[in-house]
Amino acid sequence: MMTTAKAAAGSDFAELNRRIQAAGLLDRRPSYYVLRLTAVALVLIGTWVGFFLIGSSWWTVAVAAVMGVVFAQTALVAHDLAHRQVFRTATASGRAGMIAGNLGIGMSYGYWQHKHTRHHANPNHDDLDPDVGPGALVWSREQAAERTGFGAWLTRHQAWLFFPLLTLLGLSLRKDSIVALRTEKIKQRWLEATLLGVHIVGYLAVLFLVLSPLQALAFFVVHQAVFGVYLGLTFAPNHKGMPHPTGDEDFLRKQVLTSRNVRGGVLMDVALGGLNYQIEHHLFPAMPSPNLAKAQPIVQAYCAEIGVSYEVTGLVESYRIALAHLHEIGADLRK
């Protein structure tokens, strides 16, 4: 009886996959990505041109804020490249990903791709998903129980510290990239390290050659803070506060029950890079991001058909849920 039930559950994704393929939603969207990659590249270049034109002035702090947003959009492009939504081959995807990631924003493409692949394989799994592993923040009571000293204090107040800590996310990713390139088996390590080094050295050299020391410091702080907060807010609504699986679930349920969609129109699609359709993205990682909105009603209707919960919230509500979860995790330490 259990074998039959498990086989039936395992076939659920196969049927959904047939419906999605029949709708042509796994087909490539080259014209869309030509426009998107060109637009992001031109805006990124434009912000650097604006930086040089303004020169040694406090007005460059405004450029820093805009550049933080553009860096996050570049990271979202690198995300689509890593999932092979843009190019069919790993070679083309990797080359473009290193240009966008290592050279463009100073983050190792190979390191992030490996980490993100593990997340997709076991979303929200306490032991297998690196995105819910203990760090500055913890996401389970078991992790919280092991915290002592400053770590315990951080966990007690982590809901209040969530947004301030996001300002450090960009720097944390760079630090992790450097560590990974030194210690992990990453393909084309030396090429990635060279491109990452060019970005870091070039970025700091430009700041301190063009701006005064105080202006350079202000630019750096604002730029990295905006980049970190935007990037963190893009990924935070997706799984935080959702169930943590045991690992025994079939593929469809493992992906759907741990993910959350964020409702909104075209502006939300652009701001979150399609990650507002997190359920569809986790079920079909290689689906081009403009097709996710078209897949959404098919997936939601199918989940209703087979009795699988499908969660959709507003953006603000998604953050409220995530913060409430963080606050609850620290409850035992606040006693």
MARFI-475287 format. One record per residue: residue number from 1; residue in one letter; chain; x, y, z of N, C-alpha, C in turn. Coordinates in steps of 0.1 Angstrom, whole numbers, plus 5000, padded with zeros to 4 digits. Example, Ala and Ser with C-alpha at 12.3 -4.5 7.8 and 13.67 -1.06 7.14 Angstrom:
BEGIN
SITE    nr   rest   kette    n.u    n.v    n.w   ca.u   ca.v   ca.w    c.u    c.v    c.w
SITE     1      a       A   5132   4943   5078   5123   4955   5078   5132   4967   5078
SITE     2      s       A   5128   4978   5071   5137   4989   5071   5129   5000   5079
END
This chain:
BEGIN
SITE    nr   rest   kette    n.u    n.v    n.w   ca.u   ca.v   ca.w    c.u    c.v    c.w
SITE     1      m       A   5008   4988   5000   5000   5000   5000   5009   5013   5000
SITE     2      m       A   5019   5013   5008   5028   5024   5009   5035   5026   4996
SITE     3      t       A   5039   5015   4990   5047   5016   4977   5038   5022   4966
SITE     4      t       A   5025   5018   4966   5016   5024   4956   5014   5039   4958
SITE     5      a       A   5012   5042   4971   5010   5057   4974   5023   5065   4970
SITE     6      k       A   5034   5059   4972   5047   5067   4969   5048   5068   4954
SITE     7      a       A   5045   5057   4947   5046   5057   4932   5037   5068   4926
SITE     8      a       A   5025   5068   4932   5015   5078   4927   5020   5092   4930
SITE     9      a       A   5025   5095   4941   5031   5108   4944   5042   5111   4935
SITE    10      g       A   5051   5101   4932   5062   5104   4924   5058   5107   4909
SITE    11      s       A   5046   5103   4905   5042   5105   4891   5035   5119   4890
SITE    12      d       A   5033   5126   4901   5026   5139   4901   5034   5149   4893
SITE    13      f       A   5047   5150   4895   5055   5159   4888   5056   5156   4873
SITE    14      a       A   5056   5143   4870   5057   5139   4856   5045   5144   4848
SITE    15      e       A   5033   5144   4854   5021   5149   4848   5022   5164   4846
SITE    16      l       A   5026   5171   4857   5028   5186   4856   5038   5189   4845
SITE    17      n       A   5049   5182   4845   5059   5185   4835   5054   5183   4821
SITE    18      r       A   5045   5174   4819   5039   5172   4805   5031   5184   4802
SITE    19      r       A   5023   5189   4811   5014   5201   4809   5023   5213   4806
SITE    20      i       A   5033   5215   4813   5042   5227   4811   5049   5226   4797
SITE    21      q       A   5054   5214   4794   5060   5212   4781   5050   5214   4769
SITE    22      a       A   5038   5210   4771   5028   5211   4761   5025   5226   4759
SITE    23      a       A   5026   5234   4769   5024   5248   4768   5036   5256   4762
SITE    24      g       A   5047   5249   4760   5059   5255   4754   5066   5264   4764
SITE    25      l       A   5065   5262   4777   5070   5272   4786   5085   5268   4790
SITE    26      l       A   5090   5257   4785   5104   5254   4787   5113   5259   4775
SITE    27      d       A   5106   5264   4765   5114   5269   4753   5122   5281   4757
SITE    28      r       A   5133   5283   4750   5142   5294   4752   5135   5307   4748
SITE    29      r       A   5140   5318   4754   5135   5332   4751   5147   5341   4748
SITE    30      p       A   5154   5338   4736   5166   5346   4733   5164   5361   4732
SITE    31      s       A   5153   5365   4725   5151   5379   4724   5149   5386   4737
SITE    32      y       A   5142   5380   4746   5141   5386   4760   5154   5388   4766
SITE    33      y       A   5162   5378   4766   5175   5379   4773   5185   5388   4766
SITE    34      v       A   5184   5389   4753   5192   5399   4746   5189   5413   4751
SITE    35      l       A   5176   5416   4752   5172   5429   4757   5176   5431   4772
SITE    36      r       A   5173   5421   4780   5176   5422   4794   5191   5423   4797
SITE    37      l       A   5199   5415   4791   5213   5415   4794   5219   5428   4789
SITE    38      t       A   5215   5433   4777   5219   5445   4771   5216   5457   4780
SITE    39      a       A   5203   5457   4785   5199   5468   4794   5206   5469   4807
SITE    40      v       A   5208   5457   4813   5216   5457   4826   5230   5461   4824
SITE    41      a       A   5236   5456   4813   5250   5460   4810   5252   5475   4807
SITE    42      l       A   5242   5480   4800   5243   5495   4796   5241   5503   4809
SITE    43      v       A   5232   5499   4817   5229   5507   4830   5242   5506   4839
SITE    44      l       A   5248   5494   4840   5259   5492   4848   5271   5501   4843
SITE    45      i       A   5273   5501   4830   5283   5509   4824   5280   5524   4826
SITE    46      g       A   5267   5527   4825   5263   5541   4826   5265   5547   4840
SITE    47      t       A   5263   5538   4850   5266   5543   4864   5280   5546   4866
SITE    48      w       A   5289   5538   4860   5303   5540   4862   5307   5553   4854
SITE    49      v       A   5301   5555   4842   5304   5568   4835   5299   5580   4843
SITE    50      g       A   5287   5579   4849   5283   5589   4858   5292   5592   4870
SITE    51      f       A   5297   5581   4875   5307   5582   4886   5319   5591   4882
SITE    52      f       A   5325   5588   4870   5337   5595   4865   5333   5609   4861
SITE    53      l       A   5321   5612   4856   5317   5625   4851   5316   5634   4864
SITE    54      i       A   5310   5629   4874   5307   5637   4886   5321   5639   4894
SITE    55      g       A   5329   5629   4894   5342   5630   4900   5342   5632   4915
SITE    56      s       A   5352   5639   4920   5353   5641   4934   5343   5650   4940
SITE    57      s       A   5331   5644   4943   5320   5652   4948   5312   5643   4957
SITE    58      w       A   5305   5649   4967   5296   5641   4975   5284   5636   4968
SITE    59      w       A   5281   5642   4956   5270   5637   4947   5272   5622   4943
SITE    60      t       A   5285   5618   4943   5287   5604   4939   5281   5594   4949
SITE    61      v       A   5277   5599   4961   5270   5590   4970   5256   5586   4964
SITE    62      a       A   5250   5595   4956   5237   5591   4950   5240   5581   4939
SITE    63      v       A   5251   5582   4932   5255   5572   4922   5257   5558   4929
SITE    64      a       A   5263   5559   4941   5266   5546   4948   5253   5539   4951
SITE    65      a       A   5242   5546   4955   5229   5540   4958   5223   5534   4945
SITE    66      v       A   5224   5541   4934   5219   5535   4921   5227   5523   4917
SITE    67      m       A   5240   5524   4919   5249   5513   4916   5246   5500   4924
SITE    68      g       A   5242   5502   4937   5238   5491   4945   5227   5483   4939
SITE    69      v       A   5217   5491   4934   5205   5484   4927   5210   5477   4915
SITE    70      v       A   5218   5483   4907   5223   5477   4894   5231   5465   4897
SITE    71      f       A   5239   5465   4907   5247   5453   4911   5238   5441   4914
SITE    72      a       A   5227   5444   4921   5217   5434   4925   5210   5428   4912
SITE    73      q       A   5207   5437   4903   5201   5433   4890   5211   5424   4882
SITE    74      t       A   5224   5428   4883   5234   5420   4876   5235   5406   4883
SITE    75      a       A   5234   5406   4896   5234   5393   4903   5222   5384   4899
SITE    76      l       A   5210   5390   4897   5199   5383   4892   5201   5377   4878
SITE    77      v       A   5208   5385   4869   5212   5380   4856   5221   5367   4858
SITE    78      a       A   5231   5369   4867   5240   5357   4869   5232   5345   4874
SITE    79      h       A   5222   5347   4882   5213   5336   4887   5207   5329   4875
SITE    80      d       A   5201   5336   4865   5195   5330   4854   5205   5323   4845
SITE    81      l       A   5217   5328   4844   5228   5322   4837   5232   5309   4844
SITE    82      a       A   5233   5309   4857   5236   5296   4864   5226   5285   4862
SITE    83      h       A   5214   5289   4860   5203   5279   4858   5202   5275   4843
SITE    84      r       A   5211   5280   4835   5210   5278   4820   5197   5282   4814
SITE    85      q       A   5191   5293   4819   5179   5298   4813   5182   5306   4801
SITE    86      v       A   5195   5311   4799   5199   5320   4788   5205   5312   4777
SITE    87      f       A   5215   5304   4780   5223   5296   4770   5220   5281   4773
SITE    88      r       A   5221   5273   4763   5219   5259   4765   5231   5252   4771
SITE    89      t       A   5243   5257   4768   5255   5249   4772   5261   5255   4785
SITE    90      a       A   5268   5246   4792   5274   5250   4804   5286   5260   4801
SITE    91      t       A   5292   5258   4790   5304   5266   4786   5300   5281   4784
SITE    92      a       A   5290   5283   4776   5285   5297   4774   5279   5303   4786
SITE    93      s       A   5272   5295   4794   5266   5300   4806   5277   5304   4816
SITE    94      g       A   5287   5295   4817   5298   5298   4826   5306   5310   4823
SITE    95      r       A   5309   5312   4810   5317   5324   4806   5309   5337   4809
SITE    96      a       A   5296   5337   4805   5288   5349   4807   5286   5351   4822
SITE    97      g       A   5285   5340   4830   5283   5341   4844   5295   5347   4851
SITE    98      m       A   5307   5343   4847   5320   5349   4853   5321   5363   4849
SITE    99      i       A   5317   5367   4838   5318   5382   4834   5308   5389   4843
SITE   100      a       A   5296   5384   4844   5286   5391   4853   5290   5391   4868
SITE   101      g       A   5293   5379   4872   5296   5377   4886   5310   5381   4891
SITE   102      n       A   5320   5374   4886   5333   5377   4891   5338   5391   4887
SITE   103      l       A   5337   5394   4874   5342   5407   4869   5332   5418   4872
SITE   104      g       A   5319   5416   4871   5309   5427   4872   5307   5431   4886
SITE   105      i       A   5304   5421   4895   5300   5425   4909   5309   5419   4919
SITE   106      g       A   5320   5412   4916   5329   5407   4926   5324   5395   4934
SITE   107      m       A   5317   5386   4927   5313   5374   4934   5316   5362   4926
SITE   108      s       A   5322   5351   4932   5325   5339   4924   5313   5332   4919
SITE   109      y       A   5312   5331   4905   5301   5325   4899   5301   5310   4902
SITE   110      g       A   5313   5303   4902   5314   5289   4904   5310   5286   4919
SITE   111      y       A   5315   5294   4928   5311   5291   4942   5296   5293   4944
SITE   112      w       A   5290   5304   4939   5276   5306   4941   5268   5295   4934
SITE   113      q       A   5272   5291   4922   5264   5281   4915   5263   5268   4923
SITE   114      h       A   5275   5264   4928   5276   5252   4936   5267   5253   4948
SITE   115      k       A   5268   5264   4955   5259   5266   4967   5245   5266   4964
SITE   116      h       A   5241   5273   4953   5227   5274   4950   5221   5261   4944
SITE   117      t       A   5229   5253   4938   5225   5240   4933   5221   5231   4945
SITE   118      r       A   5229   5231   4956   5226   5224   4968   5213   5229   4974
SITE   119      h       A   5211   5242   4974   5198   5247   4979   5186   5242   4971
SITE   120      h       A   5187   5242   4958   5176   5237   4950   5173   5222   4952
SITE   121      a       A   5184   5215   4955   5182   5200   4957   5174   5197   4969
SITE   122      n       A   5176   5205   4980   5170   5203   4993   5166   5216   5000
SITE   123      p       A   5156   5223   4994   5153   5236   5000   5148   5235   5014
SITE   124      n       A   5153   5244   5023   5149   5245   5037   5152   5233   5045
SITE   125      h       A   5160   5223   5040   5164   5212   5048   5175   5216   5057
SITE   126      d       A   5173   5213   5070   5182   5219   5081   5197   5214   5079
SITE   127      d       A   5199   5202   5073   5212   5197   5072   5218   5198   5058
SITE   128      l       A   5210   5199   5048   5214   5199   5034   5213   5212   5026
SITE   129      d       A   5205   5221   5031   5204   5234   5024   5214   5244   5030
SITE   130      p       A   5224   5249   5023   5233   5258   5029   5227   5272   5032
SITE   131      d       A   5215   5275   5026   5209   5288   5029   5202   5288   5043
SITE   132      v       A   5200   5277   5049   5195   5277   5062   5205   5271   5073
SITE   133      g       A   5217   5270   5069   5227   5266   5078   5230   5277   5088
SITE   134      p       A   5235   5274   5100   5238   5285   5110   5249   5294   5105
SITE   135      g       A   5246   5307   5107   5255   5318   5104   5253   5329   5113
SITE   136      a       A   5253   5341   5108   5249   5353   5116   5235   5351   5121
SITE   137      l       A   5226   5345   5112   5212   5342   5116   5211   5327   5117
SITE   138      v       A   5201   5323   5125   5198   5308   5125   5183   5307   5123
SITE   139      w       A   5180   5295   5117   5166   5293   5112   5159   5282   5118
SITE   140      s       A   5164   5276   5129   5157   5265   5136   5160   5266   5151
SITE   141      r       A   5152   5261   5159   5154   5261   5174   5166   5252   5178
SITE   142      e       A   5168   5242   5170   5180   5233   5173   5193   5241   5171
SITE   143      q       A   5193   5249   5161   5205   5257   5159   5206   5268   5170
SITE   144      a       A   5195   5274   5173   5195   5284   5184   5200   5279   5197
SITE   145      a       A   5196   5266   5200   5200   5261   5213   5215   5259   5215
SITE   146      e       A   5222   5259   5203   5237   5257   5204   5244   5270   5205
SITE   147      r       A   5237   5281   5205   5244   5294   5205   5248   5298   5219
SITE   148      t       A   5259   5304   5220   5264   5309   5233   5270   5323   5231
SITE   149      g       A   5272   5330   5242   5279   5343   5242   5272   5353   5232
SITE   150      f       A   5281   5359   5224   5276   5369   5214   5266   5363   5204
SITE   151      g       A   5269   5351   5200   5260   5344   5191   5246   5343   5197
SITE   152      a       A   5245   5340   5210   5232   5339   5216   5225   5352   5217
SITE   153      w       A   5232   5363   5220   5226   5376   5220   5221   5380   5206
SITE   154      l       A   5229   5376   5196   5225   5379   5182   5212   5372   5178
SITE   155      t       A   5211   5359   5183   5199   5352   5180   5187   5357   5187
SITE   156      r       A   5189   5361   5199   5177   5367   5207   5171   5379   5200
SITE   157      h       A   5180   5387   5193   5175   5399   5187   5175   5399   5171
SITE   158      q       A   5176   5387   5166   5179   5386   5151   5168   5391   5143
SITE   159      a       A   5156   5391   5147   5145   5397   5139   5147   5412   5137
SITE   160      w       A   5151   5419   5148   5154   5433   5148   5167   5436   5140
SITE   161      l       A   5176   5427   5140   5189   5429   5133   5189   5425   5119
SITE   162      f       A   5178   5419   5114   5178   5413   5100   5182   5423   5090
SITE   163      f       A   5175   5435   5089   5178   5445   5079   5192   5451   5081
SITE   164      p       A   5196   5454   5093   5210   5459   5094   5220   5449   5089
SITE   165      l       A   5218   5436   5092   5228   5426   5088   5228   5424   5073
SITE   166      l       A   5217   5427   5066   5216   5426   5052   5226   5436   5045
SITE   167      t       A   5229   5447   5052   5239   5456   5046   5252   5450   5044
SITE   168      l       A   5255   5439   5051   5268   5433   5050   5268   5421   5041
SITE   169      l       A   5256   5418   5034   5255   5406   5026   5265   5406   5014
SITE   170      g       A   5266   5417   5007   5275   5417   4996   5290   5414   5000
SITE   171      l       A   5294   5420   5011   5308   5418   5016   5309   5403   5021
SITE   172      s       A   5299   5397   5027   5299   5383   5031   5301   5374   5019
SITE   173      l       A   5294   5377   5008   5295   5369   4996   5309   5369   4990
SITE   174      r       A   5315   5381   4990   5328   5383   4985   5338   5375   4994
SITE   175      k       A   5336   5376   5007   5345   5369   5016   5344   5354   5014
SITE   176      d       A   5332   5349   5012   5329   5335   5010   5335   5330   4996
SITE   177      s       A   5334   5339   4987   5339   5336   4973   5354   5334   4974
SITE   178      i       A   5361   5343   4981   5376   5342   4982   5380   5329   4989
SITE   179      v       A   5373   5326   5000   5376   5314   5008   5373   5302   4999
SITE   180      a       A   5362   5302   4992   5359   5290   4983   5369   5288   4972
SITE   181      l       A   5374   5299   4966   5384   5298   4956   5397   5293   4961
SITE   182      r       A   5400   5295   4974   5412   5290   4980   5411   5276   4985
SITE   183      t       A   5399   5272   4989   5398   5259   4996   5390   5248   4989
SITE   184      e       A   5381   5252   4980   5372   5243   4973   5376   5240   4959
SITE   185      k       A   5371   5228   4954   5374   5224   4940   5364   5231   4931
SITE   186      i       A   5368   5243   4926   5359   5250   4917   5365   5250   4903
SITE   187      k       A   5357   5247   4893   5362   5247   4880   5367   5260   4876
SITE   188      q       A   5378   5260   4868   5385   5272   4863   5388   5282   4875
SITE   189      r       A   5393   5276   4885   5396   5284   4897   5405   5296   4894
SITE   190      w       A   5415   5294   4887   5425   5305   4884   5418   5316   4876
SITE   191      l       A   5410   5312   4866   5403   5323   4858   5394   5330   4867
SITE   192      e       A   5386   5323   4875   5377   5330   4884   5384   5339   4894
SITE   193      a       A   5395   5334   4900   5403   5342   4909   5409   5354   4903
SITE   194      t       A   5413   5353   4890   5419   5365   4883   5408   5375   4881
SITE   195      l       A   5396   5371   4876   5386   5380   4873   5381   5387   4886
SITE   196      l       A   5380   5379   4897   5376   5385   4910   5386   5395   4915
SITE   197      g       A   5399   5391   4913   5409   5400   4918   5409   5413   4910
SITE   198      v       A   5407   5412   4897   5406   5424   4888   5395   5433   4893
SITE   199      h       A   5383   5427   4896   5372   5435   4901   5375   5442   4914
SITE   200      i       A   5380   5435   4924   5383   5441   4937   5394   5452   4937
SITE   201      v       A   5405   5449   4930   5416   5458   4929   5411   5471   4921
SITE   202      g       A   5405   5468   4910   5400   5479   4902   5390   5488   4909
SITE   203      y       A   5380   5481   4916   5370   5489   4923   5376   5498   4933
SITE   204      l       A   5385   5493   4942   5390   5501   4952   5400   5511   4947
SITE   205      a       A   5407   5508   4936   5416   5518   4930   5409   5530   4925
SITE   206      v       A   5398   5527   4918   5390   5538   4912   5384   5547   4923
SITE   207      l       A   5379   5541   4933   5373   5549   4944   5383   5558   4950
SITE   208      f       A   5395   5553   4953   5405   5561   4961   5413   5570   4952
SITE   209      l       A   5413   5568   4939   5420   5576   4929   5411   5588   4925
SITE   210      v       A   5398   5586   4924   5389   5596   4919   5383   5604   4931
SITE   211      l       A   5381   5598   4942   5374   5605   4954   5384   5608   4965
SITE   212      s       A   5380   5617   4973   5388   5619   4986   5386   5607   4995
SITE   213      p       A   5395   5605   5005   5393   5593   5013   5379   5592   5020
SITE   214      l       A   5374   5603   5025   5361   5603   5031   5350   5600   5021
SITE   215      q       A   5351   5606   5009   5341   5604   4999   5341   5589   4994
SITE   216      a       A   5353   5584   4993   5355   5570   4989   5349   5560   4999
SITE   217      l       A   5351   5563   5012   5345   5555   5023   5330   5556   5023
SITE   218      a       A   5325   5568   5021   5310   5570   5020   5304   5562   5008
SITE   219      f       A   5311   5563   4997   5306   5556   4985   5306   5541   4987
SITE   220      f       A   5317   5536   4993   5318   5522   4996   5307   5517   5005
SITE   221      v       A   5304   5524   5016   5294   5520   5025   5280   5520   5019
SITE   222      v       A   5277   5531   5013   5263   5532   5007   5261   5522   4996
SITE   223      h       A   5271   5520   4987   5270   5511   4976   5268   5497   4981
SITE   224      q       A   5277   5492   4990   5276   5479   4995   5264   5476   5003
SITE   225      a       A   5259   5486   5011   5247   5485   5019   5235   5483   5010
SITE   226      v       A   5233   5492   5000   5222   5491   4991   5222   5477   4984
SITE   227      f       A   5234   5474   4979   5235   5461   4972   5231   5449   4981
SITE   228      g       A   5236   5449   4993   5233   5438   5002   5218   5437   5006
SITE   229      v       A   5212   5449   5009   5198   5449   5013   5189   5445   5001
SITE   230      y       A   5192   5450   4990   5184   5447   4978   5185   5432   4975
SITE   231      l       A   5197   5427   4975   5199   5413   4972   5192   5404   4982
SITE   232      g       A   5194   5408   4995   5188   5400   5006   5172   5400   5005
SITE   233      l       A   5167   5412   5002   5152   5413   5001   5147   5406   4989
SITE   234      t       A   5155   5403   4979   5151   5396   4968   5149   5381   4971
SITE   235      f       A   5158   5375   4979   5158   5361   4982   5150   5358   4995
SITE   236      a       A   5149   5368   5004   5142   5365   5017   5128   5360   5017
SITE   237      p       A   5119   5365   5008   5105   5361   5008   5103   5347   5004
SITE   238      n       A   5113   5340   4997   5111   5328   4990   5108   5316   4998
SITE   239      h       A   5116   5314   5010   5115   5302   5018   5114   5305   5033
SITE   240      k       A   5118   5317   5037   5119   5319   5051   5105   5319   5058
SITE   241      g       A   5104   5311   5069   5091   5309   5075   5083   5298   5069
SITE   242      m       A   5088   5291   5059   5081   5280   5053   5085   5267   5060
SITE   243      p       A   5078   5256   5058   5081   5243   5065   5095   5238   5061
SITE   244      h       A   5101   5231   5071   5114   5225   5069   5112   5210   5066
SITE   245      p       A   5115   5205   5055   5112   5191   5051   5121   5181   5058
SITE   246      t       A   5117   5168   5058   5126   5158   5064   5135   5152   5053
SITE   247      g       A   5131   5154   5040   5139   5148   5029   5132   5136   5023
SITE   248      d       A   5122   5131   5029   5115   5120   5024   5104   5123   5014
SITE   249      e       A   5101   5136   5012   5090   5140   5003   5094   5138   4989
SITE   250      d       A   5084   5136   4980   5087   5135   4966   5091   5149   4960
SITE   251      f       A   5096   5149   4948   5102   5162   4943   5092   5173   4943
SITE   252      l       A   5080   5170   4938   5070   5181   4937   5067   5187   4950
SITE   253      r       A   5064   5179   4960   5060   5184   4973   5072   5191   4980
SITE   254      k       A   5084   5185   4979   5096   5191   4985   5098   5205   4980
SITE   255      q       A   5095   5208   4967   5097   5221   4962   5086   5230   4964
SITE   256      v       A   5073   5226   4963   5062   5234   4965   5059   5238   4979
SITE   257      l       A   5060   5229   4988   5056   5231   5002   5067   5240   5010
SITE   258      t       A   5079   5241   5004   5089   5249   5011   5090   5263   5005
SITE   259      s       A   5083   5266   4994   5084   5278   4987   5072   5287   4988
SITE   260      r       A   5074   5299   4985   5063   5309   4986   5064   5319   4974
SITE   261      n       A   5053   5321   4968   5052   5331   4957   5048   5345   4963
SITE   262      v       A   5052   5355   4956   5049   5369   4960   5041   5375   4949
SITE   263      r       A   5029   5379   4952   5020   5385   4942   5024   5399   4938
SITE   264      g       A   5021   5403   4926   5024   5416   4921   5024   5416   4906
SITE   265      g       A   5026   5428   4900   5025   5429   4885   5039   5429   4879
SITE   266      v       A   5040   5436   4868   5052   5436   4860   5064   5442   4868
SITE   267      l       A   5060   5453   4876   5071   5459   4884   5077   5449   4894
SITE   268      m       A   5069   5441   4900   5074   5431   4909   5083   5420   4902
SITE   269      d       A   5078   5417   4890   5086   5408   4881   5100   5413   4879
SITE   270      v       A   5101   5426   4876   5114   5433   4873   5122   5434   4886
SITE   271      a       A   5116   5438   4896   5123   5441   4909   5129   5428   4915
SITE   272      l       A   5122   5417   4914   5126   5404   4920   5132   5395   4909
SITE   273      g       A   5133   5399   4897   5139   5391   4886   5132   5378   4884
SITE   274      g       A   5119   5378   4886   5112   5365   4884   5111   5356   4896
SITE   275      l       A   5119   5359   4906   5119   5351   4918   5107   5352   4927
SITE   276      n       A   5098   5361   4923   5085   5362   4930   5076   5350   4926
SITE   277      y       A   5080   5342   4915   5074   5330   4912   5083   5318   4916
SITE   278      q       A   5085   5318   4929   5095   5309   4935   5091   5294   4933
SITE   279      i       A   5078   5292   4934   5074   5278   4933   5076   5272   4919
SITE   280      e       A   5073   5280   4909   5075   5276   4896   5090   5275   4893
SITE   281      h       A   5098   5284   4898   5112   5284   4896   5118   5271   4902
SITE   282      h       A   5114   5267   4913   5120   5256   4920   5115   5243   4913
SITE   283      l       A   5104   5243   4907   5099   5231   4900   5106   5230   4886
SITE   284      f       A   5109   5241   4880   5115   5242   4867   5126   5252   4867
SITE   285      p       A   5137   5249   4872   5148   5259   4874   5153   5264   4861
SITE   286      a       A   5153   5256   4850   5158   5261   4837   5147   5269   4829
SITE   287      m       A   5136   5270   4834   5125   5278   4827   5129   5293   4826
SITE   288      p       A   5129   5299   4814   5132   5313   4813   5123   5321   4822
SITE   289      s       A   5129   5331   4829   5121   5339   4839   5108   5345   4834
SITE   290      p       A   5108   5350   4821   5095   5356   4816   5084   5346   4814
SITE   291      n       A   5087   5333   4814   5077   5322   4813   5071   5318   4826
SITE   292      l       A   5077   5322   4837   5073   5318   4850   5059   5323   4853
SITE   293      a       A   5056   5335   4849   5042   5341   4851   5032   5333   4844
SITE   294      k       A   5035   5328   4832   5026   5320   4824   5024   5306   4830
SITE   295      a       A   5035   5301   4836   5034   5287   4843   5026   5288   4856
SITE   296      q       A   5026   5299   4862   5020   5300   4876   5005   5295   4876
SITE   297      p       A   4996   5300   4868   4982   5294   4869   4981   5279   4866
SITE   298      i       A   4990   5274   4858   4990   5260   4855   4994   5252   4867
SITE   299      v       A   5005   5257   4874   5010   5250   4885   5000   5251   4897
SITE   300      q       A   4995   5263   4899   4986   5265   4910   4973   5256   4909
SITE   301      a       A   4968   5256   4897   4956   5247   4894   4959   5233   4896
SITE   302      y       A   4971   5228   4892   4974   5214   4893   4976   5211   4908
SITE   303      c       A   4982   5220   4916   4984   5217   4930   4971   5216   4937
SITE   304      a       A   4961   5224   4933   4948   5223   4939   4941   5210   4935
SITE   305      e       A   4944   5205   4923   4939   5193   4918   4944   5181   4926
SITE   306      i       A   4956   5181   4930   4962   5169   4937   4963   5172   4952
SITE   307      g       A   4957   5183   4957   4957   5185   4971   4970   5190   4978
SITE   308      v       A   4978   5197   4971   4990   5202   4976   4989   5217   4979
SITE   309      s       A   4993   5221   4991   4992   5235   4995   5001   5244   4986
SITE   310      y       A   4996   5255   4982   5003   5265   4973   5002   5278   4980
SITE   311      e       A   5013   5284   4984   5013   5297   4992   5016   5309   4983
SITE   312      v       A   5008   5319   4984   5010   5332   4977   5007   5343   4987
SITE   313      t       A   5016   5352   4989   5014   5364   4998   5019   5377   4991
SITE   314      g       A   5015   5388   4997   5021   5401   4993   5035   5402   4997
SITE   315      l       A   5042   5412   4992   5057   5413   4995   5058   5417   5010
SITE   316      v       A   5051   5427   5014   5052   5431   5028   5049   5419   5038
SITE   317      e       A   5038   5412   5035   5034   5401   5043   5045   5390   5043
SITE   318      s       A   5052   5388   5032   5062   5378   5032   5074   5381   5041
SITE   319      y       A   5077   5394   5042   5088   5398   5051   5083   5397   5065
SITE   320      r       A   5070   5400   5068   5065   5399   5081   5066   5385   5086
SITE   321      i       A   5062   5375   5077   5063   5361   5081   5077   5357   5084
SITE   322      a       A   5087   5361   5075   5101   5358   5077   5106   5363   5091
SITE   323      l       A   5103   5376   5094   5107   5382   5106   5101   5375   5118
SITE   324      a       A   5088   5372   5117   5081   5365   5128   5088   5352   5131
SITE   325      h       A   5092   5345   5120   5099   5332   5122   5112   5334   5129
SITE   326      l       A   5120   5344   5125   5133   5347   5131   5131   5350   5146
SITE   327      h       A   5120   5358   5149   5118   5361   5163   5114   5349   5171
SITE   328      e       A   5106   5340   5165   5102   5328   5172   5114   5319   5175
SITE   329      i       A   5123   5318   5166   5135   5309   5168   5143   5314   5180
SITE   330      g       A   5143   5327   5183   5151   5332   5194   5143   5332   5207
SITE   331      a       A   5131   5326   5207   5122   5327   5219   5128   5321   5231
SITE   332      d       A   5134   5309   5230   5139   5301   5241   5151   5309   5248
SITE   333      l       A   5159   5316   5239   5171   5323   5244   5166   5336   5251
SITE   334      r       A   5154   5341   5249   5150   5353   5255   5143   5350   5269
SITE   335      k       A   5141   5337   5272   5135   5334   5285   5145   5337   5296
END
